[in-house]
């Protein structure tokens, strides 16, 4: 095994690099008191982010961690735990934001017709403005069977849209679209962005001429 390479998990993804595991000895100063601490570089980077988040200097943050964990007597372990707890809290907060509930809220707040499209080109959710657009241009019944009869096609391939969004750092992609039933069709234009959610992969599609 080569220690200089990243360590892969069971899915073949890099969990950490050798650089993350390298220990650095640094001196933290607080009110004239110098304290030497040895931590892995990944923890130093996280500790810096935590200090910025709390608007503290590194010295002030280390003091705070030491005071709140004076029972253990192991400062480096307390720092690592504080870093991991903060990262877990950050992840939980992002998890609440990156949810289908948030996607529904974004669509509901948009005055233009909009919908969320899955990677399999299935409309998962939509806002009232999009529902009104469909009713206006494609008079259909309100039954579930009638709604299933609706068909959507895009001028661009969905997989290509995801690729282009990733390559262009999320800049919206414009595409034409057609939605219709067996007898009627409506053609329009969309601005498409990637939804802020990890799974399932979704596209947020906003009709620009509805």
GROMACS elastic network, one bead per residue, 0.5 to 0.9 nm:
[ bonds ]
;  ai    aj funct       b0    kb
    1     4     6  0.89517   500
    1     5     6  0.85739   500
    2     5     6  0.58182   500
    2     6     6  0.87253   500
    3     6     6  0.76841   500
    3     7     6  0.83787   500
    3    18     6  0.67156   500
    4    17     6  0.77391   500
    4    18     6  0.55052   500
    4    19     6  0.82867   500
    5     8     6  0.89761   500
    5    17     6  0.65332   500
    5    18     6  0.63163   500
    6    14     6  0.57885   500
    6    15     6  0.71031   500
    6    16     6  0.56764   500
    6    18     6  0.60017   500
    6    19     6  0.88437   500
    7    12     6  0.89154   500
    7    13     6  0.81764   500
    7    14     6  0.56808   500
    7    15     6  0.58323   500
    7    16     6  0.58617   500
    7    17     6  0.64776   500
    7    18     6  0.79968   500
    8    11     6  0.74884   500
    8    12     6  0.51537   500
    8    13     6  0.51329   500
    8    15     6  0.57928   500
    8    16     6  0.78263   500
    9    12     6  0.53089   500
    9    13     6  0.55436   500
    9    14     6  0.64871   500
    9    15     6  0.62767   500
   10    13     6  0.74609   500
   11    14     6  0.89043   500
   12    15     6  0.89864   500
   14    17     6  0.73103   500
   16    19     6  0.81626   500
   16    20     6  0.62670   500
   16    21     6  0.78236   500
   16    42     6  0.89189   500
   17    20     6  0.52832   500
   17    21     6  0.69400   500
   18    21     6  0.52645   500
   18    22     6  0.65934   500
   19    22     6  0.52023   500
   19    23     6  0.86949   500
   19    40     6  0.86269   500
   19    41     6  0.71136   500
   19    42     6  0.81673   500
   20    23     6  0.81700   500
   20    40     6  0.63605   500
   20    41     6  0.52185   500
   20    43     6  0.82074   500
   21    39     6  0.89623   500
   21    40     6  0.53991   500
   21    41     6  0.65295   500
   21    42     6  0.70617   500
   22    39     6  0.82531   500
   22    40     6  0.53761   500
   22    41     6  0.59579   500
   22    42     6  0.83727   500
   23    38     6  0.63127   500
   23    39     6  0.52243   500
   23    41     6  0.59698   500
   23    42     6  0.89459   500
   24    37     6  0.81979   500
   24    38     6  0.54977   500
   24    39     6  0.56479   500
   24    40     6  0.60580   500
   24    41     6  0.63232   500
   24    44     6  0.83091   500
   25    36     6  0.67833   500
   25    37     6  0.56294   500
   25    39     6  0.66628   500
   25    40     6  0.87894   500
   26    35     6  0.83169   500
   26    36     6  0.57241   500
   26    37     6  0.55562   500
   26    38     6  0.63719   500
   26    39     6  0.82354   500
   27    34     6  0.62702   500
   27    35     6  0.54570   500
   27    37     6  0.62751   500
   27    38     6  0.87841   500
   28    33     6  0.81996   500
   28    34     6  0.57573   500
   28    35     6  0.51877   500
   28    36     6  0.62752   500
   28    37     6  0.73769   500
   28    58     6  0.67457   500
   28    59     6  0.54209   500
   28    62     6  0.81666   500
   29    32     6  0.61324   500
   29    33     6  0.54963   500
   29    35     6  0.62425   500
   29    36     6  0.87782   500
   29    58     6  0.79903   500
   29    59     6  0.53549   500
   29    60     6  0.85621   500
   30    33     6  0.51942   500
   30    34     6  0.65972   500
   30    35     6  0.80311   500
   30    57     6  0.85593   500
   30    58     6  0.82871   500
   30    60     6  0.63148   500
   30    62     6  0.86614   500
   30    63     6  0.77507   500
   31    34     6  0.84527   500
   31    59     6  0.83059   500
   31    60     6  0.88148   500
   34    59     6  0.88945   500
   35    59     6  0.85884   500
   37    75     6  0.84849   500
   37    76     6  0.71094   500
   38    76     6  0.73718   500
   39    42     6  0.81446   500
   39    43     6  0.62948   500
   39    44     6  0.64337   500
   39    76     6  0.70298   500
   39    79     6  0.88610   500
   39    80     6  0.83422   500
   40    43     6  0.54208   500
   40    44     6  0.64688   500
   40    45     6  0.88903   500
   41    45     6  0.61888   500
   41    46     6  0.85886   500
   42    45     6  0.52024   500
   42    46     6  0.62640   500
   42    47     6  0.85686   500
   43    47     6  0.58633   500
   43    48     6  0.84571   500
   43    79     6  0.81594   500
   43    80     6  0.65480   500
   43    83     6  0.68129   500
   43    84     6  0.86973   500
   44    47     6  0.50140   500
   44    48     6  0.61981   500
   44    49     6  0.87410   500
   45    48     6  0.52137   500
   45    49     6  0.64615   500
   45    50     6  0.87611   500
   46    49     6  0.50597   500
   46    50     6  0.61304   500
   46    51     6  0.85899   500
   46    83     6  0.60937   500
   46    84     6  0.85092   500
   46    86     6  0.87874   500
   46    87     6  0.80592   500
   47    50     6  0.50017   500
   47    51     6  0.61265   500
   47    52     6  0.86280   500
   47    58     6  0.75439   500
   47    61     6  0.84020   500
   47    62     6  0.89292   500
   47    79     6  0.77924   500
   47    80     6  0.85023   500
   47    82     6  0.83988   500
   47    83     6  0.60784   500
   48    51     6  0.50941   500
   48    52     6  0.62483   500
   48    53     6  0.85955   500
   48    57     6  0.84493   500
   48    58     6  0.67637   500
   49    52     6  0.51101   500
   49    53     6  0.61030   500
   49    54     6  0.86559   500
   50    53     6  0.50005   500
   50    54     6  0.62265   500
   50    55     6  0.83837   500
   50    56     6  0.85138   500
   50    58     6  0.89446   500
   50    61     6  0.82928   500
   50    82     6  0.88952   500
   50    83     6  0.72096   500
   50    86     6  0.71886   500
   50    87     6  0.87320   500
   51    54     6  0.51562   500
   51    55     6  0.57797   500
   51    57     6  0.60133   500
   51    58     6  0.59852   500
   51    60     6  0.83285   500
   51    61     6  0.60853   500
   52    56     6  0.62249   500
   52    57     6  0.75915   500
   52    58     6  0.87247   500
   53    56     6  0.78426   500
   54    57     6  0.88298   500
   54    61     6  0.82477   500
   56    59     6  0.78875   500
   56    60     6  0.58073   500
   56    61     6  0.59623   500
   57    60     6  0.51516   500
   57    61     6  0.61805   500
   57    62     6  0.85871   500
   58    61     6  0.50994   500
   58    62     6  0.60904   500
   58    63     6  0.85739   500
   59    62     6  0.51883   500
   59    63     6  0.62258   500
   59    64     6  0.86520   500
   60    63     6  0.51144   500
   60    64     6  0.62218   500
   60    65     6  0.87314   500
   61    65     6  0.62042   500
   61    66     6  0.85435   500
   62    65     6  0.50877   500
   62    66     6  0.60694   500
   62    67     6  0.85880   500
   62    75     6  0.84200   500
   62    79     6  0.73640   500
   63    66     6  0.50610   500
   63    67     6  0.61122   500
   63    68     6  0.86164   500
   64    67     6  0.52310   500
   64    68     6  0.62389   500
   64    69     6  0.86148   500
   65    68     6  0.52694   500
   65    69     6  0.61123   500
   65    70     6  0.83607   500
   65    75     6  0.78860   500
   65    78     6  0.67682   500
   65    79     6  0.65888   500
   65    82     6  0.72699   500
   66    69     6  0.52083   500
   66    70     6  0.56435   500
   66    73     6  0.82276   500
   66    74     6  0.86675   500
   66    75     6  0.62083   500
   66    78     6  0.72687   500
   66    79     6  0.81279   500
   67    70     6  0.54261   500
   67    71     6  0.89272   500
   68    71     6  0.82861   500
   68    78     6  0.89930   500
   69    72     6  0.61388   500
   69    73     6  0.74310   500
   69    74     6  0.84279   500
   69    75     6  0.79064   500
   69    78     6  0.64955   500
   70    73     6  0.55495   500
   70    74     6  0.81062   500
   70    75     6  0.82217   500
   70    78     6  0.89394   500
   71    74     6  0.85282   500
   72    75     6  0.77683   500
   72    77     6  0.86158   500
   72    78     6  0.77859   500
   73    77     6  0.89521   500
   73    78     6  0.85005   500
   74    77     6  0.55470   500
   74    78     6  0.63189   500
   74    79     6  0.88280   500
   75    78     6  0.50036   500
   75    79     6  0.61389   500
   75    80     6  0.86722   500
   76    79     6  0.50346   500
   76    80     6  0.62607   500
   76    81     6  0.86575   500
   77    80     6  0.51121   500
   77    81     6  0.62062   500
   77    82     6  0.85875   500
   78    81     6  0.51092   500
   78    82     6  0.60930   500
   78    83     6  0.86084   500
   79    82     6  0.50524   500
   79    83     6  0.61737   500
   79    84     6  0.86406   500
   80    83     6  0.51198   500
   80    84     6  0.61984   500
   80    85     6  0.85664   500
   81    84     6  0.50952   500
   81    85     6  0.59928   500
   81    86     6  0.85061   500
   82    85     6  0.51388   500
   82    86     6  0.61315   500
   82    87     6  0.86118   500
   83    86     6  0.52228   500
   83    87     6  0.62196   500
   83    88     6  0.86273   500
   84    87     6  0.50931   500
   84    88     6  0.60907   500
   84    89     6  0.85998   500
   85    88     6  0.50470   500
   85    89     6  0.61980   500
   85    90     6  0.86282   500
   86    89     6  0.50617   500
   86    90     6  0.61753   500
   86    91     6  0.86095   500
   87    91     6  0.61182   500
   87    92     6  0.85895   500
   88    91     6  0.50559   500
   88    92     6  0.61526   500
   88    93     6  0.86167   500
   89    92     6  0.50929   500
   89    93     6  0.61724   500
   89    94     6  0.86378   500
   90    93     6  0.51572   500
   90    94     6  0.62268   500
   90    95     6  0.85390   500
   91    94     6  0.51381   500
   91    95     6  0.60463   500
   91    96     6  0.87705   500
   92    96     6  0.64339   500
   92    97     6  0.88664   500
   93    96     6  0.53080   500
   93    97     6  0.65796   500
   93    98     6  0.87749   500
   94    97     6  0.50605   500
   94    98     6  0.59674   500
   94    99     6  0.89175   500
   95    98     6  0.51057   500
   95    99     6  0.67116   500
   95   197     6  0.84092   500
   96    99     6  0.60447   500
   96   101     6  0.87260   500
   96   102     6  0.80789   500
   97   100     6  0.88297   500
   97   101     6  0.83101   500
   97   102     6  0.60633   500
   97   103     6  0.88865   500
   97   196     6  0.80966   500
   97   197     6  0.81416   500
   98   101     6  0.82634   500
   98   102     6  0.65127   500
   98   103     6  0.78387   500
   98   195     6  0.84962   500
   98   196     6  0.56128   500
   98   198     6  0.70913   500
   98   199     6  0.88589   500
   99   102     6  0.52839   500
   99   103     6  0.65202   500
   99   104     6  0.88550   500
   99   196     6  0.79950   500
   99   197     6  0.59997   500
   99   198     6  0.84602   500
   99   199     6  0.85673   500
  100   104     6  0.61946   500
  100   105     6  0.85674   500
  100   197     6  0.76742   500
  101   104     6  0.51609   500
  101   105     6  0.63025   500
  101   106     6  0.87895   500
  102   106     6  0.62065   500
  102   107     6  0.86365   500
  102   196     6  0.87102   500
  102   197     6  0.89334   500
  103   106     6  0.51339   500
  103   107     6  0.62447   500
  103   108     6  0.84867   500
  103   116     6  0.77585   500
  103   125     6  0.85752   500
  103   195     6  0.72822   500
  103   196     6  0.78353   500
  103   197     6  0.82127   500
  103   204     6  0.83589   500
  104   107     6  0.51627   500
  104   108     6  0.59300   500
  104   109     6  0.85554   500
  104   115     6  0.89418   500
  104   116     6  0.85705   500
  104   125     6  0.71180   500
  104   126     6  0.74974   500
  104   127     6  0.76318   500
  105   108     6  0.50027   500
  105   109     6  0.61351   500
  105   110     6  0.87363   500
  106   109     6  0.52771   500
  106   110     6  0.64803   500
  107   110     6  0.52616   500
  107   111     6  0.83916   500
  107   112     6  0.87810   500
  107   113     6  0.83708   500
  107   114     6  0.61550   500
  107   115     6  0.67638   500
  107   116     6  0.80905   500
  107   125     6  0.85134   500
  107   126     6  0.66214   500
  107   127     6  0.54538   500
  107   128     6  0.87742   500
  107   204     6  0.82389   500
  107   206     6  0.88705   500
  108   111     6  0.77134   500
  108   114     6  0.85934   500
  108   126     6  0.79543   500
  108   127     6  0.52430   500
  108   128     6  0.72173   500
  108   129     6  0.86005   500
  109   127     6  0.84059   500
  110   113     6  0.74450   500
  110   114     6  0.73423   500
  110   127     6  0.77889   500
  110   129     6  0.83305   500
  110   206     6  0.86793   500
  111   114     6  0.84649   500
  111   127     6  0.86647   500
  111   128     6  0.87564   500
  111   129     6  0.66343   500
  112   127     6  0.85632   500
  112   129     6  0.60220   500
  112   130     6  0.74046   500
  112   206     6  0.67436   500
  112   207     6  0.64597   500
  112   208     6  0.73021   500
  112   209     6  0.87369   500
  112   210     6  0.72391   500
  113   126     6  0.79118   500
  113   127     6  0.65176   500
  113   128     6  0.73427   500
  113   131     6  0.75877   500
  113   132     6  0.80952   500
  113   133     6  0.69748   500
  113   205     6  0.85472   500
  113   206     6  0.60801   500
  113   207     6  0.53817   500
  113   208     6  0.79896   500
  113   209     6  0.89692   500
  113   210     6  0.65636   500
  114   125     6  0.88825   500
  114   126     6  0.58616   500
  114   127     6  0.58922   500
  114   128     6  0.85245   500
  114   129     6  0.71205   500
  114   130     6  0.55785   500
  114   131     6  0.89510   500
  114   190     6  0.87968   500
  114   204     6  0.72038   500
  114   205     6  0.54837   500
  114   207     6  0.59301   500
  115   123     6  0.66637   500
  115   124     6  0.75322   500
  115   125     6  0.57253   500
  115   127     6  0.63715   500
  115   130     6  0.71037   500
  115   203     6  0.82758   500
  115   204     6  0.60097   500
  115   205     6  0.54033   500
  115   206     6  0.67889   500
  115   207     6  0.86630   500
  116   122     6  0.83491   500
  116   123     6  0.57628   500
  116   124     6  0.56961   500
  116   125     6  0.54218   500
  116   126     6  0.62095   500
  116   195     6  0.79273   500
  116   202     6  0.62537   500
  116   203     6  0.55719   500
  116   205     6  0.61418   500
  116   206     6  0.89542   500
  117   120     6  0.79132   500
  117   121     6  0.57521   500
  117   122     6  0.55205   500
  117   124     6  0.60034   500
  117   125     6  0.77092   500
  117   201     6  0.86661   500
  117   202     6  0.55045   500
  117   204     6  0.63905   500
  117   205     6  0.70840   500
  118   121     6  0.51629   500
  118   122     6  0.52064   500
  118   123     6  0.64243   500
  118   124     6  0.67186   500
  118   158     6  0.86921   500
  118   200     6  0.73324   500
  118   201     6  0.62665   500
  118   203     6  0.63630   500
  119   122     6  0.73592   500
  119   158     6  0.63902   500
  119   159     6  0.70284   500
  119   162     6  0.84852   500
  119   200     6  0.81745   500
  119   201     6  0.62183   500
  119   202     6  0.63325   500
  119   203     6  0.76874   500
  120   123     6  0.89875   500
  120   158     6  0.77759   500
  120   159     6  0.89437   500
  121   152     6  0.77706   500
  121   153     6  0.81375   500
  121   154     6  0.88910   500
  121   158     6  0.69249   500
  122   152     6  0.82140   500
  123   126     6  0.74215   500
  123   152     6  0.84587   500
  124   202     6  0.88240   500
  126   129     6  0.82387   500
  126   130     6  0.63460   500
  126   131     6  0.72098   500
  127   130     6  0.54983   500
  127   131     6  0.65308   500
  127   132     6  0.88978   500
  128   132     6  0.61496   500
  128   133     6  0.86154   500
  129   132     6  0.50764   500
  129   133     6  0.62292   500
  129   134     6  0.87850   500
  129   210     6  0.87731   500
  130   134     6  0.63116   500
  130   135     6  0.86515   500
  130   207     6  0.81635   500
  130   210     6  0.82273   500
  131   134     6  0.52498   500
  131   135     6  0.62993   500
  131   136     6  0.86468   500
  132   135     6  0.50488   500
  132   136     6  0.60077   500
  132   137     6  0.86380   500
  133   136     6  0.51035   500
  133   137     6  0.61838   500
  133   138     6  0.79698   500
  133   210     6  0.66083   500
  134   137     6  0.54143   500
  134   138     6  0.52104   500
  134   139     6  0.71203   500
  134   140     6  0.82820   500
  134   179     6  0.83784   500
  134   180     6  0.85755   500
  134   186     6  0.83895   500
  135   138     6  0.53289   500
  135   140     6  0.66903   500
  135   141     6  0.88764   500
  136   139     6  0.62954   500
  137   180     6  0.89254   500
  137   184     6  0.82019   500
  137   185     6  0.79101   500
  137   186     6  0.65230   500
  138   179     6  0.86805   500
  138   180     6  0.67852   500
  138   181     6  0.75210   500
  138   184     6  0.62324   500
  138   185     6  0.71000   500
  138   186     6  0.73241   500
  139   184     6  0.86088   500
  140   143     6  0.85619   500
  140   146     6  0.63040   500
  140   147     6  0.75944   500
  140   181     6  0.84450   500
  141   144     6  0.84713   500
  141   145     6  0.84820   500
  141   146     6  0.55948   500
  141   147     6  0.75508   500
  142   145     6  0.83432   500
  142   146     6  0.65237   500
  142   147     6  0.70300   500
  143   146     6  0.52434   500
  143   147     6  0.64881   500
  143   148     6  0.87835   500
  144   147     6  0.51468   500
  144   148     6  0.62234   500
  144   149     6  0.87817   500
  145   148     6  0.51125   500
  145   149     6  0.64752   500
  146   149     6  0.51831   500
  146   150     6  0.72062   500
  146   181     6  0.87246   500
  147   150     6  0.55756   500
  148   151     6  0.78910   500
  149   180     6  0.82001   500
  149   181     6  0.57721   500
  149   182     6  0.74134   500
  150   179     6  0.67879   500
  150   180     6  0.54485   500
  150   182     6  0.80060   500
  151   178     6  0.79966   500
  151   179     6  0.54510   500
  151   180     6  0.53548   500
  151   181     6  0.61209   500
  151   182     6  0.84867   500
  152   177     6  0.71508   500
  152   178     6  0.57453   500
  152   180     6  0.67564   500
  153   156     6  0.86641   500
  153   176     6  0.86774   500
  153   177     6  0.56392   500
  153   178     6  0.52818   500
  153   179     6  0.64725   500
  153   180     6  0.89903   500
  154   157     6  0.68388   500
  154   158     6  0.78069   500
  154   175     6  0.67811   500
  154   176     6  0.59537   500
  154   178     6  0.64928   500
  154   179     6  0.88348   500
  155   175     6  0.59062   500
  155   176     6  0.52427   500
  155   177     6  0.59482   500
  155   178     6  0.83582   500
  156   159     6  0.86217   500
  156   160     6  0.69996   500
  156   161     6  0.68267   500
  156   175     6  0.63284   500
  156   176     6  0.77150   500
  156   177     6  0.85956   500
  157   160     6  0.52011   500
  157   161     6  0.63280   500
  157   162     6  0.89660   500
  158   161     6  0.50329   500
  158   162     6  0.64974   500
  158   163     6  0.87716   500
  158   203     6  0.87920   500
  159   162     6  0.52793   500
  159   163     6  0.63640   500
  159   164     6  0.87571   500
  160   164     6  0.60643   500
  160   165     6  0.85062   500
  161   164     6  0.51541   500
  161   165     6  0.60834   500
  161   166     6  0.85992   500
  161   173     6  0.71093   500
  161   192     6  0.82362   500
  161   193     6  0.87670   500
  161   194     6  0.89520   500
  161   203     6  0.87718   500
  162   165     6  0.52019   500
  162   166     6  0.62627   500
  162   167     6  0.86519   500
  162   193     6  0.86229   500
  162   194     6  0.72294   500
  162   201     6  0.89627   500
  162   203     6  0.80282   500
  163   166     6  0.52559   500
  163   167     6  0.61663   500
  163   168     6  0.86410   500
  164   168     6  0.59935   500
  164   169     6  0.84735   500
  164   170     6  0.81500   500
  164   171     6  0.86772   500
  164   173     6  0.77554   500
  165   168     6  0.52057   500
  165   169     6  0.60525   500
  165   171     6  0.61756   500
  165   172     6  0.69762   500
  165   173     6  0.70128   500
  165   192     6  0.87779   500
  165   193     6  0.70446   500
  165   194     6  0.69861   500
  166   169     6  0.53070   500
  166   170     6  0.59011   500
  166   171     6  0.85734   500
  166   194     6  0.85698   500
  167   170     6  0.76427   500
  167   171     6  0.89675   500
  168   171     6  0.56506   500
  168   172     6  0.85780   500
  170   173     6  0.84648   500
  170   193     6  0.64197   500
  170   194     6  0.67376   500
  171   192     6  0.87410   500
  171   193     6  0.70937   500
  172   191     6  0.59458   500
  172   192     6  0.52716   500
  172   193     6  0.50007   500
  172   194     6  0.82370   500
  173   190     6  0.80373   500
  173   191     6  0.56437   500
  173   192     6  0.50580   500
  173   193     6  0.66386   500
  174   189     6  0.71237   500
  174   190     6  0.56156   500
  174   192     6  0.62134   500
  175   188     6  0.86826   500
  175   189     6  0.58045   500
  175   190     6  0.52866   500
  175   191     6  0.66339   500
  175   192     6  0.75550   500
  176   187     6  0.72682   500
  176   188     6  0.57736   500
  176   190     6  0.59995   500
  176   191     6  0.88939   500
  177   186     6  0.82963   500
  177   187     6  0.57319   500
  177   188     6  0.54924   500
  177   189     6  0.59468   500
  177   190     6  0.69661   500
  178   185     6  0.66684   500
  178   186     6  0.55555   500
  178   188     6  0.64781   500
  178   189     6  0.86826   500
  179   184     6  0.85642   500
  179   185     6  0.58693   500
  179   186     6  0.53837   500
  179   187     6  0.66138   500
  179   188     6  0.85300   500
  180   183     6  0.74350   500
  180   184     6  0.53930   500
  180   186     6  0.59681   500
  180   187     6  0.86103   500
  181   184     6  0.53651   500
  181   185     6  0.65735   500
  182   185     6  0.82662   500
  188   207     6  0.70181   500
  188   208     6  0.76262   500
  188   209     6  0.63007   500
  188   210     6  0.71417   500
  189   206     6  0.83192   500
  189   207     6  0.58254   500
  189   208     6  0.57654   500
  189   209     6  0.63264   500
  189   210     6  0.83361   500
  190   205     6  0.59926   500
  190   206     6  0.52868   500
  190   208     6  0.57072   500
  190   209     6  0.81021   500
  191   204     6  0.82832   500
  191   205     6  0.58391   500
  191   206     6  0.52121   500
  191   207     6  0.66008   500
  191   208     6  0.68360   500
  192   203     6  0.64592   500
  192   204     6  0.56586   500
  192   206     6  0.63361   500
  192   207     6  0.88765   500
  193   202     6  0.87987   500
  193   203     6  0.57325   500
  193   204     6  0.53327   500
  193   205     6  0.67071   500
  193   206     6  0.86417   500
  194   197     6  0.82571   500
  194   201     6  0.78919   500
  194   202     6  0.62011   500
  194   204     6  0.59856   500
  194   205     6  0.87571   500
  195   198     6  0.82897   500
  195   201     6  0.73627   500
  195   202     6  0.53318   500
  195   203     6  0.52860   500
  195   204     6  0.55263   500
  196   201     6  0.88945   500
  196   202     6  0.82292   500
  197   200     6  0.70522   500
  197   201     6  0.67783   500
  197   202     6  0.72855   500
  198   201     6  0.60295   500
  198   202     6  0.84017   500
  199   202     6  0.78187   500
  207   210     6  0.57484   500
